[in-house]
Amino acid sequence: MSRRTASMTLAALLLVALVTVAFTVPMPYVVISPGVTENTLGTYHGKPVITVSGHPTYPTSGHLDLTTVSVTSPDSEPPRLPQILQAWWSGRQIVLPREAVYPPEQTAIEVKQENEQQMVGSQDAAVVAGLTEAGVDALKVKVRAVVDGAPADGELEKGDVIASVDGTPVETTDDAVSAISRRSPGDVVSVGIVRQGQPRDVELTTEPSPDDPQTARIGIELENALPFEVDIELGQDIGGPSAGLMFSLAVYDLITPGELTGGQFIAGTGTIDLAGNVGVIGGIQQKIAGAYESGATVFLVPSGDCAEASQSDLADDLELVEVSTIHDAVSALHALDSGDEAAVPLCHG
C-alpha cells in the first residue's frame, strides 16, 4: 500500500469515526415538538376532567382543548445529531439549548415537579376566574385556624369569613394579611367577619409577629375558600401553567346555560390569574400544530403570543383568536357561535 493510499484510508477511517461519534453522542439541546391535546369538557382516563359539586351544571358539547408540547429529556432521552437535524428541517419542531428549558442547577425530574406545582396553581386560579366570569362570588377568605394565646384566640373561630379589615373589603388571603401587617404591633384593628350568616365587627389589638417583631399579626391562619366544590383531575402527565385559560373557560361553560363552544372544536393556551388576565406561554407554534392535528378549527392565542402565532404555517388553516382576558375569550366564542365574525379579534402578523 502506497503512502498516499494509506493516508486516504486513515482519513476515511477518521471521518467514519467522527460521523459515528457525531450521530451517537448525546447533544446539549432539547427538541420541542407538538404535544397532546385534552378536552377540558371531556374525560381523562375515563373520569371527567372537571367535576362541579354543590352548584347546577349544564350539558355542553364541542371541545375546549388545552394544548401541550413534547420536550425531550436531557437525562433519559437526550437528542442525537440526526434527531436535531430532522427537527430543524421539520418546520414543526424547534431546537433549544438545554439550559433554555432545564436550568443547569435543576434535573429533569426537578423541572417536572415544578411544572406539576405550576399546574395545580393554574387550576386554582382558573376555577376562580371561571366562577367570577360567570357572576359567582368566587372567593371567600376563611379562618382555617386560630393560634392559641394570640389576639384572635377566643374572638375568631375556624370557619369565620373575613369580609373586611378596618372597613376595607378583602377578597383574598393576601388582602387580609397585607392589611393587618401594615399596622404596627399594638395597634387596634377592626375585622369584619361573617359567622353562620351573621355579620359582625371584632376589634383586636395586634401583637408582634414571631418571625418579624416589626410586623403586626392577630394570630390566624387563612384560606381562600370557594362557595362550592370544583375539582380538576388531569393526572401528572401534563404540567406547567399554560392550560389555565382553557380550564377557566370549561368551568364557565359547565356552570352557565348554553354551549360556549357552539359545538365547535376550540383549542387554545394561556396562563390565567385570579383576575382573569391571560398571560403568554412558550411553544405557541408547536401548540397550534398539535391542535390542528387533533381537529381544532379555532385557536385561542394570548395577545403577547399573537405575533409569533401569525408566523405559523397553519395560520390560514385555523382561526387564531387574540385574547387578553377570560372575558375576551368568552365574548369571542359567543360571537363565533352567532356568526358575528367582525366581532372576533384575530391575530395578525
C-alpha positions in Angstrom: 0.0 0.0 0.0 1.4 3.4 -1.0 1.8 6.2 1.4 -0.9 8.2 -0.3 -3.3 5.2 -0.2 -2.6 4.7 3.5 -3.2 8.4 4.2 -6.5 8.3 2.4 -7.6 5.1 4.2 -6.7 6.7 7.6 -8.6 9.8 6.7 -11.6 7.8 5.7 -11.5 5.8 8.9 -11.2 9.0 10.9 -14.1 10.5 9.0 -16.2 7.4 9.7 -15.3 7.6 13.4 -16.1 11.3 13.6 -19.5 10.8 11.9 -20.3 7.8 14.1 -19.5 9.8 17.2 -21.5 12.8 15.9 -24.5 10.6 15.3 -24.4 8.7 18.6 -23.2 11.2 21.2 -25.9 13.0 23.1 -26.1 16.7 22.3 -26.7 19.5 24.8 -30.0 20.5 23.3 -33.7 19.8 23.7 -36.2 19.2 20.9 -39.7 20.7 21.4 -42.5 19.1 19.3 -46.3 19.4 19.1 -47.8 17.5 22.1 -51.1 16.0 23.0 -54.4 17.9 23.4 -57.0 17.2 26.0 -60.6 18.3 26.0 -61.3 20.1 29.3 -65.0 19.4 28.8 -64.4 15.7 28.4 -62.9 12.8 30.3 -59.3 11.8 31.1 -58.7 8.1 31.7 -62.5 7.5 31.9 -63.2 10.3 34.5 -64.5 13.8 33.9 -61.7 16.4 33.8 -63.8 18.9 35.7 -66.4 18.0 38.3 -68.7 20.5 40.0 -70.5 19.7 43.2 -73.0 21.9 45.0 -74.0 24.1 42.0 -76.1 23.5 39.0 -74.3 22.4 35.8 -75.5 22.4 32.2 -74.9 19.9 29.3 -72.4 21.1 26.8 -70.7 19.6 23.7 -67.8 20.6 21.5 -64.2 20.9 22.6 -62.3 23.3 24.7 -58.9 21.6 24.3 -55.8 22.5 26.3 -52.6 22.1 24.2 -49.2 20.9 25.2 -45.7 20.5 23.8 -43.5 17.4 24.0 -39.9 18.1 25.2 -37.0 15.7 25.1 -35.4 14.9 28.5 -31.7 15.6 28.8 -31.5 12.9 31.4 -33.3 10.0 29.9 -33.6 10.8 26.2 -31.0 13.4 25.1 -31.3 14.0 21.3 -28.6 12.9 18.9 -27.5 14.8 15.8 -29.9 13.1 13.4 -32.9 14.0 15.6 -31.7 17.6 15.9 -31.2 17.9 12.1 -34.6 16.3 11.5 -36.2 18.8 13.9 -34.5 21.8 12.2 -35.9 20.6 8.8 -39.4 19.6 10.0 -40.9 23.1 10.4 -43.0 21.7 13.3 -40.3 21.4 15.9 -37.7 23.7 17.5 -34.3 23.1 19.0 -33.1 25.0 22.0 -30.1 24.8 24.2 -30.6 22.5 27.2 -30.4 25.4 29.7 -33.2 27.3 28.0 -35.6 24.7 29.3 -33.7 22.9 32.1 -31.7 25.3 34.3 -28.2 23.9 35.0 -28.9 23.6 38.7 -32.1 21.5 38.1 -32.5 18.0 37.0 -35.3 17.0 34.6 -37.2 15.4 37.5 -37.0 18.7 39.5 -38.3 20.6 36.5 -41.1 18.1 36.1 -42.1 18.5 39.8 -42.0 22.3 39.4 -44.3 22.0 36.4 -46.7 19.9 38.4 -46.9 22.6 41.1 -47.5 25.2 38.4 -50.3 23.1 37.0 -52.0 23.0 40.4 -51.7 26.7 40.8 -53.1 27.3 37.4 -56.1 25.1 38.1 -56.8 27.1 41.3 -56.7 30.4 39.5 -58.7 29.0 36.6 -61.6 28.0 38.9 -61.7 31.4 40.5 -61.5 33.2 37.1 -64.2 30.9 35.6 -66.6 31.4 38.5 -66.1 35.2 38.6 -66.7 35.4 34.8 -70.0 33.5 35.4 -71.1 36.0 38.0 -70.4 33.8 41.0 -68.8 35.4 44.1 -65.9 33.1 43.7 -63.7 33.5 46.8 -64.3 33.8 50.5 -61.5 34.4 52.9 -62.0 31.9 55.8 -60.2 31.4 59.1 -58.5 28.0 58.9 -57.1 28.0 62.4 -56.6 30.3 65.4 -53.2 30.4 67.2 -53.6 29.6 70.9 -53.0 32.7 73.1 -52.9 35.1 70.1 -55.2 38.2 70.0 -57.7 36.3 67.8 -58.0 33.5 70.3 -61.5 33.4 71.8 -62.6 36.2 69.3 -62.4 34.5 65.9 -63.3 30.9 65.1 -62.4 28.4 62.4 -64.8 28.9 59.5 -65.4 32.6 60.1 -65.4 34.5 56.8 -63.2 37.6 56.8 -65.1 40.3 55.0 -63.1 43.4 55.8 -60.1 44.8 57.7 -60.6 48.4 59.1 -63.6 48.8 56.8 -61.8 47.8 53.6 -63.2 44.8 51.9 -60.8 41.8 51.4 -61.1 39.4 48.5 -58.1 37.1 49.1 -56.0 35.9 51.9 -53.2 38.2 50.6 -55.5 41.2 51.0 -56.3 40.4 54.6 -52.6 39.6 55.6 -51.4 42.8 53.9 -54.0 45.0 55.6 -53.1 43.6 59.1 -49.3 43.6 58.6 -49.3 47.2 57.5 -50.3 48.2 61.0 -47.8 48.5 63.9 -47.8 45.9 66.7 -50.1 47.2 69.4 -52.5 48.9 67.0 -56.2 48.0 67.2 -57.7 46.6 64.0 -61.4 46.1 63.2 -62.0 42.8 61.5 -65.4 42.4 59.8 -66.5 38.8 59.8 -69.5 36.7 58.9 -70.3 33.8 61.2 -73.2 31.5 60.4 -74.6 34.1 58.1 -74.4 36.9 60.6 -72.1 39.9 60.0 -70.2 41.5 62.9 -67.1 43.5 63.7 -64.4 42.4 66.0 -61.8 44.7 67.4 -58.4 43.1 68.1 -55.1 44.5 69.4 -52.3 43.3 67.2 -49.1 41.8 68.5 -45.6 41.4 67.1 -45.1 38.5 64.7 -42.6 35.9 65.9 -40.9 36.0 62.5 -40.6 39.8 62.4 -41.2 41.9 65.6 -41.8 44.9 63.4 -44.8 43.2 61.7 -48.2 43.1 63.3 -50.4 40.0 63.5 -53.6 38.8 65.1 -52.7 35.1 65.1 -54.9 33.4 62.5 -54.3 31.1 59.5 -56.4 31.9 56.5 -57.5 30.1 53.3 -59.2 31.1 50.1 -62.4 29.1 50.1 -64.8 28.5 47.1 -68.6 28.7 47.6 -68.9 25.2 46.1 -66.5 22.4 45.1 -64.8 22.3 41.7 -62.3 19.5 41.1 -59.9 19.3 38.1 -58.3 16.0 37.5 -55.7 15.5 34.8 -53.1 13.3 36.4 -49.4 14.2 36.4 -48.6 13.7 32.7 -49.3 17.3 31.9 -47.6 20.2 33.8 -47.0 23.9 33.7 -49.3 26.9 33.9 -50.3 27.3 30.3 -53.7 25.4 30.5 -55.2 28.0 32.8 -57.3 29.8 30.2 -58.8 26.6 28.9 -59.6 25.3 32.4 -61.3 28.6 33.2 -63.4 28.5 30.1 -64.5 24.9 30.8 -65.6 25.9 34.4 -67.5 28.8 33.0 -69.2 26.7 30.3 -70.2 24.0 32.8 -72.0 26.3 35.2 -73.7 28.6 32.7 -76.7 27.7 30.5 -76.0 27.1 26.8 -72.9 25.9 25.0 -69.9 28.2 24.9 -68.4 26.3 22.0 -71.5 26.1 19.9 -70.4 22.5 19.3 -67.2 23.6 17.6 -63.7 22.2 18.2 -61.9 25.0 20.1 -58.3 24.7 21.3 -56.1 27.3 23.0 -53.5 28.1 25.5 -52.5 30.8 28.0 -51.9 31.3 31.7 -54.6 32.8 33.9 -54.6 34.7 37.1 -57.3 35.2 39.8 -58.5 38.4 38.0 -58.9 36.5 34.7 -55.9 38.0 32.9 -54.3 35.8 30.2 -50.5 35.5 30.1 -48.1 34.5 27.4 -46.7 31.0 27.0 -43.9 29.2 25.2 -44.1 26.9 22.2 -47.1 28.6 20.6 -46.4 27.3 17.1 -46.0 23.7 18.3 -49.3 24.0 20.2 -51.1 25.3 17.1 -49.7 22.3 15.2 -50.9 19.9 17.8 -54.3 21.5 17.9 -54.6 21.3 14.1 -53.6 17.7 14.0 -56.3 17.0 16.7 -59.0 18.6 14.6 -59.4 22.1 16.0 -60.7 24.9 13.8 -60.3 27.8 16.3 -57.3 28.5 18.5 -57.3 31.0 21.3 -54.0 32.9 21.5 -52.7 35.1 24.3 -52.2 38.7 23.0 -48.5 38.5 23.7 -48.1 35.4 21.5 -50.0 36.7 18.5 -47.0 37.9 16.5 -45.3 34.5 16.7 -48.6 32.6 16.2 -49.2 34.5 13.0 -45.9 33.2 11.6 -47.1 29.6 11.8 -47.6 27.8 8.5 -51.0 26.8 9.8 -52.1 30.4 10.4 -54.5 30.2 7.4 -55.9 26.8 8.5 -57.2 27.8 11.9 -58.9 31.0 13.2 -56.3 32.4 15.6 -58.3 34.4 18.1 -56.5 37.1 20.2 -57.4 37.2 23.9 -56.1 39.2 26.8 -58.7 38.1 29.4 -61.2 35.3 30.0 -63.9 37.8 29.2 -62.3 38.4 25.8 -62.3 34.7 25.2 -66.0 34.3 26.2 -67.1 37.2 24.1 -65.2 35.9 21.1 -66.6 32.5 21.4 -70.2 33.9 21.7 -69.5 36.0 18.6 -68.3 32.9 16.6 -71.3 31.0 17.7 -73.7 33.7 16.5 -71.8 34.2 13.2 -70.6 37.7 14.1 -67.1 37.3 12.6 -66.5 41.0 12.6 -66.6 41.0 16.5 -63.9 38.3 16.7 -60.4 39.7 17.3 -57.9 37.8 15.2 -54.1 37.6 15.4 -52.3 39.4 12.5 -48.6 39.2 11.7 
